[in-house]
Amino acid sequence: MITILGCKQSSKEESQNFEEKERWFFWSADWHPAKSKIVVGGSNDTFFKLISSTDYGELKSYPYKGTITKTKWHPTKNKLAVSVQDGKSKSIIINLDNDETIQLDTITNDGARAIGWNHSGDLLAIGDYEGFLTIFDEQGNVLQRKNTNQKGIIGLDWHPDENLIVAVGEKITLYNYKLDSLRNIDDVDDRSKEIDVLMLCVDWHPNGEFFVTGDYGDFQKNYRPLLQYWTYDGKRIKSIDKSEAEIRNMKWSNDGDLLATASEKIRLWNKNGDLVAEKTTKNLLQGIDWNADATKLITTDDKRKVIFWDRNLNRLKELQY
């Protein structure tokens, strides 16, 4: 079980709450690091889709049972890691050159929501809903499995140069794969004295000197969602409370100039945590990612829309599914 907005919910219950609003929507968006294509993942027994970032046409659709919570391209190869929750299917690695798939062994039957490759692509991490962090090699073999003592891991990110993972749920876990050392940061902020605030996403800055987290907040207790900047070793630098809905996802541009966040608005922040730009969106944003040269963004929302933006947050194209 995991804590959401101060009350107990399972991962499956969280997914069902969203599905009551719509039969399905896109949780994730991931821009290929070298090619002109994007993958988006859907909920409620739908699919993940490949979309061209050149002409915005659909390249291919892969039906898959379960809710696809996250998709991550391999840093150099035409491979994709896909995390799935609710136990209907396993998380996988898929080689898109030949569509061969490798099923990944995780602890919980509820599946996983956090997944990511390390900088060289020889290690893949999954954080599951039982709080276990599992490290695989590229062939899907389990190399390490660590109990983080979290109720569930919701987001993770590898350091851009080191085999160091930051994983988030109701607290922050720092795991050094090379040293096999794990440390939890429990005292997230003053709100944690009253409630367990669930963090949803985390991203290292490309220089590797700090990372940023985004959370749910608790509107019943007047705790707005926080965007928080942290040092390399997990000391809080800054907390920002401008979001009026949970911060679902975030991504730094490769040049390190801008952090994009997905919430009730798309927002861009600089390295100091200053708001650079924002645009209101009709629906709650879910997935977000930059292209390789940081000139464009993609977002997905909870009403089946895929939106392309330029760096100034002008809409380039909107796709409705």
Phi, psi and omega in degrees: 000149177232157184261126180231124178053039174080006178226156185282128174217147172273165178300323180293321179295321179298315179298318181295324179300318177293322185288342174293331179284318181216149180299320176205161176203175181264118175282321196232158173212135183213120182272129180300137184292343183227337186252162182273063178207156182231149170246137173234143182245141185251171180253165168060059173059050181250263191187171159242142187244144169258128182237136177287132175271001177269306181245003176067015178277157178282128180270317181193151177236133181245104176298140180203131181285143179102177179263118179278109188268333182202145174229138181220121176289145169297143185295337183228345186245165180275055180238153183226133172259136185230123174262142185226137176248167172090003170080000180285331176215163177270157169295152189219162160250129179237130175271112186280356173285329182224003179064019175285137182240150174238122177279139185254132184273115175239168187290309193269148175284344178281353177086208189214160179231344183248130181205148178184146174274151171284177188297331181264349177081010178265354178229141177233132179248141172233133171252125187254180185279002171258002178088012178268139174253118183244131180252128179245157166274180185294340179269003177088010177279138179285124178258327182202144176222122185236136173272114182276354184062026169262157178290333176186144177262123186257330179213153175209159175206138175277146172301144183293342182232343186238160175273063180237128183249136164252126181236143184230149172206248174274356173210182181253132175244131172250120181236122177263109184293319182298317181269352186052046181243139183230137179219133178257140174254105188273320187275082186292312177193180184297335180297331185292349175288336182251324185220161171266108180269124183275123173275137187255334188207158181206146179208128173289142168292146182303338177278352176075007184272341181202166176225167183230142177238154174228143186227182182281323193072188176209097185289337177294332179253015179063030174258106180288154175301142182248138164261122186233133177262136185228147175288171179309321183260013169092029174259134185293132177261315188200143174238136185231133186236046182274343184283142179255005172213168181304150178269103190283319183207164179206158178201130172282143171291151182298333178280354176078007183277326189225137171256125177259134179235146181251119179208221174285348172225158166271131183229148175241133183234153176264184185296335181272359181086016177275139177285123183264318182200155175207152175222135177287140175240148185295327184238165178291126179283148182243293181262156178203143176196156175262157166280175190297322183265012173061033177258343183221158177231156169233141172229155170237157180228182185272013174237027173070030177255143171242123185238132175258138183230153169269180185294340178265010179066031167275136180286128179262321183198144176231126179248133179246125180248000000 
